[in-house]
Amino acid sequence: MSFKNFPMVTRVVYGRGCSRQIEEIVKPVRKNGHPVIYFADHCFKGKTLEKNIPIQKNDKIIFIDTDREPTTAYVDRLRDELVGEFGEISGIIGYGGGSVLDMTKAVALMMTNKGSSADYQGWDLVKNEGVYHAGVPTLSGTGAEVSRTCVLTGPDRKLGMNSDFTPFNQVILDPKLTEDAPKDQAFYTGMDCYIHCIESLNGTYLNAFSRSYGEKALELCKKIYLEKEEWDDESYEDLMMASWHGGMSIAYSQVGVAHALSYGLSYVMGIRHGLGNCIAFNQIEEYYPEGVRDFKKIIEKFKIELPKNVCSELSEDEMKKMVGIAIRLEPLWENAFGKNWREIVTEKKVRELYEKM
């Protein structure tokens, strides 16, 4: 029997204000005068966070457009621009939510791997270790700070670059950075974490390792979203820890039905990942009855209005493409239903699920 031997984030620092230590952390990584590149969500341009980024000499800040989710074309373009301008770099530090963290990981990998990032969408296709890369989450929930994947939309599909080289060399967990996130975006990202836990804990890939992380993450999510009356400083800290534990849980297991369906919604309709998960999860009580019932309580408690009938005006070709995208995510379906998942997950069934949305 072969056991998974996954890498973990090499170093992590946690605490309110710890992001002020970035230069101290990065200093040993600087080499031969090559710059450190900082990726930051474009919403931080001109804001306090930008002013606190410790630019030195020929370092550069690149603001990442997060209006759409990361694409392979965007990754390739940034890689080509960095190579053209600098040749070599010392590393990339990413400030942002899941999209910026995934872009950071992807571009770091593509600095040392030839071709297009689309060539590496899949499992264990990356051949060379990337340049140094660190993540500074400003949203909590995706688990991107700890995962071995960076999810990209390519010419033919939405799929991650899943590899042992993908995880960050360093993560800086500063709960204070998450306090000013837009409320809707923060909620959908938090629900991404909640759904990670439900899918991992109910999956066939579950083991004692992933269960221990998943149970802790779910405990924190329930505390934040179901048990507490008001959001407070502790809530930001708890959600940051839930995100970390949830990411660890799926690293050693897998996600499931909602994520597979969300990938189709994102690729064809451009629906953001967290929102897509919520739209999908809301309709799959037959697979995760307790998890969906609690999710609906959370939606009601926080007065969230999920979009309805999002698939009602799709063309036949668009619906077929969306079904095809979802059904190709074999590990997710196998985790949900086991080796015989194809007996359950037919094109007709996936289409019926989309039509309910």
Steps between C-alpha positions, in 0.01 A plus 500: 500500500627846409442791739488867403813690598396864474720797583386764746566873521861529614455797734205686647472803727173595671376800695338841474751731335742223399482614136724791603783243520499432126836663427664316789359174362593571139851637560677158503328410173639793302776382268748662261309828491195341338173670602217375715167534321188581698159400366205680661129505431423808290255617769803593716643751253550829681388349830686449828602145412691620192689753712601226745656275233878520564627591153881493469722612210362347180209312660164537329132491597262350244130551565303191406164545330260287705178599324530162331656182630861415399560381146790316344538785249539751785760282672698458179490873426629597845774239479611628160499862623711415805750301297520778243552773761719325755618167364509348848321592821555409863139410563135603501294606802122504454254714699135417446227237495501169318539650152816695586645210699438264208656748256803528728550125508440458127737776381769381745479154344500631144822697560681165490279284277478539123191540287154611610347455843215326315744214439517439876130497585455164666672286756880482542591641159734775627863389456709771666487680832379858461663815634446588866136592564320621812132562567338772712123430511270801523190279486437178692331191368647371175784305660720621211764597755562135586391298195714324239299644213446830322172499312506652151252542215666381182401480133312174553426467870524635851748288694787545740872456463515230768857413595748453781667824386187712534475565879639824634848518650364746756156609617429811708169472687397844624129506598503881500541501121163326456292751694428742215392249236166567324229323701347293218838388371616412852181300558523295180868433566418387854236267361763354268675383817177363648426307179859366491437347843165342413632347177821374658335352808236322290739375233633154425859630510462592868767376739599576859739775387250690286220435751692665784551819299150497350326454833690790654425725203130409508486561876640850447262570211198399708622716787538802271192464283245316715582543869626857539254786502740766373818512293805611704881500492506136607283411200768624257760292684280191510416524129868532411568181696198329347632584154840352585354182647246463221776534241703234678200269511441508125875475430487150646156413362301693238195720447177378345175571318462875560855576390466294183182687409653835594787444256245474218316814614827689512634386163184557296328782689788678673343453846759545774609183677361573848164617370485206258558258786214659693260486202587134441507390865157650559353244256669175605334410828453146368877448529586705809170525693627626836760731347252663263238541773751690716614698195143619443481608865821700450366663183185601685689625808730723296218613268678387182300493177651242267443551126226279355437350157858573397497223238156575356621690194795285402516376144513127435868522413576692819316246714683211334833672554420564866398138556817383324724721714342372822492133412870491406602576859530131579679516839224724639223263394693195620546663839127569516374160385785249482654295220163439335413871478425475126191294581365801693649800322357499149480795261124495550535522878754783488276690261203456735705647785595804291139550394400525871734797539 
